[in-house]
Amino acid sequence: MQQAHPARLVHSKKGFGTLEMVIIIAVMLTVAMLFRSTLSQYAGDLIDSVFKESIIAEIDDSNQP
């Protein structure tokens, strides 16, 4: 049985992309957990501003001749 040269194992990039993705996801989850209440409030405010009834009424009023 032939053994791989140690230098080849160090320079192997197999699985390198997977490790990067795992680290990025872990960092994103950590940030989301730290700023959970702030992000929830921001998302709620954004949804409220997008789905305000007054905006819908203004659009309906402007489309009528």
C-alpha positions as a Markdown table, in Angstrom:
| # | Residue | x | y | z |
|---|---|---|---|---|
| 1 | Met | 0.0 | 0.0 | 0.0 |
| 2 | Gln | 1.4 | 3.4 | -1.0 |
| 3 | Gln | 1.2 | 6.3 | 1.5 |
| 4 | Ala | 0.5 | 9.9 | 0.5 |
| 5 | His | 3.2 | 12.4 | 0.9 |
| 6 | Pro | 2.5 | 14.7 | 3.9 |
| 7 | Ala | 2.9 | 17.8 | 1.9 |
| 8 | Arg | 0.2 | 16.7 | -0.5 |
| 9 | Leu | -2.3 | 16.3 | 2.4 |
| 10 | Val | -1.6 | 19.8 | 3.6 |
| 11 | His | -2.1 | 21.4 | 0.2 |
| 12 | Ser | -5.2 | 19.4 | -0.6 |
| 13 | Lys | -8.2 | 21.6 | -1.1 |
| 14 | Lys | -10.8 | 18.9 | -1.0 |
| 15 | Gly | -13.6 | 20.0 | 1.3 |
| 16 | Phe | -12.2 | 23.5 | 1.6 |
| 17 | Gly | -15.4 | 25.2 | 0.4 |
| 18 | Thr | -17.6 | 23.2 | 2.8 |
| 19 | Leu | -15.5 | 24.4 | 5.8 |
| 20 | Glu | -15.8 | 28.0 | 4.6 |
| 21 | Met | -19.6 | 27.6 | 4.3 |
| 22 | Val | -19.9 | 26.1 | 7.8 |
| 23 | Ile | -17.9 | 29.0 | 9.3 |
| 24 | Ile | -19.9 | 31.6 | 7.5 |
| 25 | Ile | -23.2 | 30.1 | 8.6 |
| 26 | Ala | -22.0 | 29.8 | 12.2 |
| 27 | Val | -21.0 | 33.5 | 12.2 |
| 28 | Met | -24.3 | 34.6 | 10.7 |
| 29 | Leu | -26.3 | 32.5 | 13.3 |
| 30 | Thr | -24.2 | 34.0 | 16.1 |
| 31 | Val | -24.9 | 37.6 | 14.9 |
| 32 | Ala | -28.6 | 36.8 | 14.5 |
| 33 | Met | -28.8 | 35.5 | 18.0 |
| 34 | Leu | -26.9 | 38.5 | 19.5 |
| 35 | Phe | -29.1 | 41.0 | 17.7 |
| 36 | Arg | -32.4 | 39.0 | 17.8 |
| 37 | Ser | -34.6 | 41.6 | 19.4 |
| 38 | Thr | -33.2 | 44.5 | 17.2 |
| 39 | Leu | -33.6 | 42.4 | 14.0 |
| 40 | Ser | -37.2 | 41.4 | 15.0 |
| 41 | Gln | -38.2 | 45.0 | 15.7 |
| 42 | Tyr | -36.6 | 46.2 | 12.4 |
| 43 | Ala | -38.4 | 43.4 | 10.5 |
| 44 | Gly | -41.7 | 44.2 | 12.1 |
| 45 | Asp | -41.4 | 47.9 | 11.4 |
| 46 | Leu | -40.5 | 47.2 | 7.8 |
| 47 | Ile | -43.5 | 44.9 | 7.3 |
| 48 | Asp | -45.8 | 47.5 | 8.9 |
| 49 | Ser | -44.5 | 50.2 | 6.6 |
| 50 | Val | -44.9 | 48.1 | 3.5 |
| 51 | Phe | -48.4 | 46.8 | 4.3 |
| 52 | Lys | -49.9 | 50.0 | 5.7 |
| 53 | Glu | -53.5 | 50.5 | 4.6 |
| 54 | Ser | -53.0 | 54.2 | 3.9 |
| 55 | Ile | -50.4 | 53.4 | 1.2 |
| 56 | Ile | -52.8 | 51.0 | -0.5 |
| 57 | Ala | -55.6 | 53.6 | -0.3 |
| 58 | Glu | -53.3 | 56.2 | -1.8 |
| 59 | Ile | -52.5 | 53.9 | -4.7 |
| 60 | Asp | -56.1 | 53.2 | -5.4 |
| 61 | Asp | -57.0 | 56.9 | -5.3 |
| 62 | Ser | -54.3 | 57.9 | -7.7 |
| 63 | Asn | -55.3 | 55.2 | -10.3 |
| 64 | Gln | -58.8 | 56.5 | -10.6 |
| 65 | Pro | -59.4 | 59.3 | -13.3 |
